[in-house]
Amino acid sequence: EDNLLERANEMGRYMEEKVEELKKIHPSIGDFRNTGLLGCIEIVKNRDTKEPMAPFNAKPDEMVVMNKVAAKIKELGLYTFVKWNYIFVAPPLIVTKEQIDEGLAIISEAIKIADQEVI
C-alpha cells in the first residue's frame, strides 16, 4: 500500500542524478553502482585507470585514506558501511529527497579527504 518498490526505484534514480553531480566536483569518485536505493560509491586514485584508493582485501596500512573517509562520515553523523574503496549507501525505502541530499552532503564532505590523494 506504500508502493515501496516504486518509491525505491524513483529515489534510486534521484540518488544516481545526485551522485553524477558529485562526480563533477570529486575526482576520486570512480563510479556509482546501484539497484534502486542499494548502491556503492567507488573511490579511486585515478579515474582514468580506475586504480582503487584501497585494493581488494587491503591490509591495514593500505586503508589509511579510506579509514579517514569512514571516520569523517561517522563524525558528521552518518552511519554507513565503508569497505576497501567503496562507500555503501542503503537508505530506508521511505527516504525523502531531502534526506538523500543530507546524506550525500556528508559523504561529499568526507570524499574531500580522498580527493587529496588523486594522482
N, C-alpha and C positions, 0 to 999 in steps of 0.2 A: 504493500500500500504506500510505502515511502519512495518507490521507484529508485531504490539504491543502486541497482546496476546501471540504469541510465544516468543517474547522478555521477557515479564513479567515472563513467566514460566522458561525460561533459566536463567534470572537474579535472580529469586527466588531460584532456585536450587543453584546458586553460593552463594547467601546470606546464605542459610542453611549450606553450607560447611564452610563458614567463621565463622558463629556463633558456629558451632560444635568445631572449633579450639579455640574460645574464652572460651567455656565451660571447656576446659582443663586447662586454666590458672585462671579462675574466679570461685571459689567455690560457689559464690552467684547466679550464673545462674542456675535456676532450670530446665527450659525448654524453647524451642523456638517453637512457633506455627505460621504457615504462610500458606497462599494460594497465590502463586506467590510472588509478592512484598509486599503484605499486611501482616503484622505479628506483634507479640509482644514477647518480651524477658521477661520471668518471673524471678523476683528476690526473692530469698528465704533466710531465716535464716539458714535453714538446708536442704541440698539437699536430704538426706535420707527420712526425714519426710515430705518434701515439705512445711514446715511452711513458710508462706509468710512473706516477710520483712515488709509489712503493710497489715493488714486484709482488706477484702471487706468492703466498707463503713467506712474506717478508720476515726477516729477522728483526729483533727489536731495534738495532741500530739503523735499519732501513726504514723505520716507521716514524722517525723524528718529526718530519713535516706533517704527516697525516695525524700524528698524535696531538700536535699543536692545533691543527684544524679541529679535531674532535673536541679538544678541551675548550676551544673558543666557542664552539656551538653550544656546548653544555653550559659554559659560563654565561652565555647570553639567554639561557632559559629554554633551549630546545633540546629535547631528548630524542635522539635518533641513533642509528647504528652506522658506525664508520669502520670499514674493514678493508685492509690493504689500501688501494687507491680509489675506493668507492665510498660515496656518501649515499646511504639508502634513505628513501622517503616512502612513507606509508601512512599518510594521514587517515583519520576515520572517514568512512563513506559519507558522513553528514557534514564534512568540512565546507566552509564557505570560501569564497574568493578572497575575502579579507584575511582569513586565517592562512590561506596558501601564501598570500603576499607577505604576511608577517613571518612565516616560517622561512620562505625563500630569502627574505631580507636578512635574517640571522645567518643563514647559510652563506649568502653573498659576503657578509662581513668576514666570516671565517675563511672563505676562499681567498681573500686578500693575502693571507699568510702564504698560501701555495703559489699565488701569482708571483711572489718574490723569488721563487725557485725556478721559474720557467726559463729554459735556455733557447 
